[in-house]
Amino acid sequence: MNKSVITASEIGEYAYCAKAWHLRRSGVAPRGAQLHEGTAFHEQHGEWTAQAAQWEGAARRLFGLAFLLLCLLVLYWLLNGGTR
């Protein structure tokens, strides 16, 4: 295949792992330890991604709670004359 042409499936491969795409495109086949390292890295990356998603959800809930508290404080202040 012409090296200047990149297929849609190659774009998908690149999006998943740019290093693996580059090595495959360069004709380098991963072997034993390298393949195991890459697999372990992707497993760890998946765990990091899942943990980041959990932290993002917690941060959104905390922000929502803080915003609600701020709204309640402003409402309380307005209902009590708002001059303090």
Secondary structure, 3 states (H helix, E strand, C coil): CCCCCCCHHHHHHHHHCHHHHHHHHCCCCCCHHHHHHHHHHHHHHHHHHHHHHHHHHHHHHHHHHHHHHHHHHHHHHHHCCCCC
